[in-house]
Amino acid sequence: MTTNSESWLRFVAKPAVFVACLVPFGLLVKGALDGDLGANPLEHVTHATGDWTLRLLLVTLAMTPLRQLTGSTAWIRLRRMLGLFTFFYATLHFLIWIWLDQELVWGNMVADIAKRPYVTVGFAAWLLLVPLAATSTRGMMRRLGRRWKSLHRAVYAVGVLGVLHYLWLVKADLLEPLIYAGILALLLAVRWRPHLLRLPVRPGRTINVR
Amino acid sequence: MLIKKPSDIKASQITDRAAYEQRRTFLKAAALAGVGAITSGPAAALVKPAGKGEAVSGIKDSGIGADLTPTEYEHVTGYNNFYEFGTGKSDPARNAHTLHTRPWTVVVDGECEVPGEIGIEDLLKSYTQEERIYRLRCVEAWSMVVPWVGFPLGDLLQRFKPTSQAKYVAFETLVDTEQMPGQKRAVLEWPYREGLRMDEAMHPLTLLATGLYGELLPNQNGAPLRLVVPWKYGFKSIKSIVRISFSRQIPETTWWKYAPKEYGFYSNVNPDVDHPRWSQARERYIGEGLFASKHPTLMFNGYGDQVASLYSGMDLRKFF
């Protein structure tokens, strides 16, 4: 990578992505301060944080195929930040549920997680994200070595659980969750079948999961 | 139920016959006036019209729900479930302008002596329009308070002389993909259908609404004519009605048919019977802030004194 593109990545692309990822959060904070979150503010913030979790998860999962499509490793340099923002919105979503929806009644939460499948899978997805966020540093990557890769494959399960969470909670209109499911299926499929996108198959690295 | 033996009842507990009869008269009058109110209040007690639509003239103040504070007009008309115009809550307000509500005819048929049709103008003229402020509890665990304008459904049904075979009343919404673009997708089976048992339909609380906030119904709220059954979940209160049929058999209704384990035919508001995917014990009031607490849901949405007797002896867990 040339020095030029390195500084472009460091001083333009990364800060821009960082700010962009904070925009949905900023809008929610502004809406909350202005009392302008619509007729059902809790529903609004719950849906918004859930939607952004799924969107950012899919964007994160798109980085590896994009590298393969373009041959540029710059995408991979953005991946950790995107993954951590996914965790940020997932945690907001979870905290909103704990604090504002369940109103800190722990017994009800445990019961809900146990008996309502969409809550069960949503909670499981968040739980799986925790070790991924915790091991996202360079130091942890080094320490875990090959195991880091295996551990971070759990993000595929998070994707599946996240989409199921959405599919199982809607009343009748499955269109939106099915769109997320379709994109997820495509992003997973190209990892196992790179020729689906006519991706160049690299010698010795047919499956690239990084 | 506790059945007392005559020896258990003290003489002082026996109601004097005169008082008893007086009470019957009172109850009858209350029922006639639409439950709860015997006298019409002054017109000044009506909810202030929104100033957004065509006013309904000569609205009578029923006094029903005078103790409730209506939800803000912008929320009542901006936060709606009306899948015929899209499945998002703000879709109906954005899309329902394509609905033509004049002319509008309702067909009444089935088990009745004089089946026929009636136009919306006729309905507005023939029946005294009264204001009633009701709680509206959605099956999604939110609720609002709506100042409806309308008249008792029973008054209309009697005009068509239902026969003794009429055990149920079925309702249908308009089907027209041009006017209702949401119907281009089969999210639900169109037409939207709902139904009531005959005694529920004839109950004085059951309203056919023609307006809200003193004005004709906005399209997104089910113009020009919708049902309002305040003790049932909101989806029972079918919108933009074009057909009413008396039937012997229990009618198939949209959500019940779509997911019979989640939505029952009765769908009475009941904090003790959860939706399989969420609790119905508490509800969020529309218009309250992000940090407001939920409120306990009331049995029959708070109308139990008037309607609980319709279901006496029924297992409400089974007939949810």
Interface residues (C-beta under 8 A of the other chain):
Chain A: A32 G35 L37 G38 A39 N40 P41 L42 E43 V45 L100 E103 N108 D112 R116 Y118 W168 L169 K171 A172 D173 L175
Chain B: E74 H75 G78 Y79 Y83 T87 K89 S90 E140 W142 R185 V187 L188 Y258 P276 R277 W278 S279 R284 I286 G287 G289 L290 F291 S293 K294
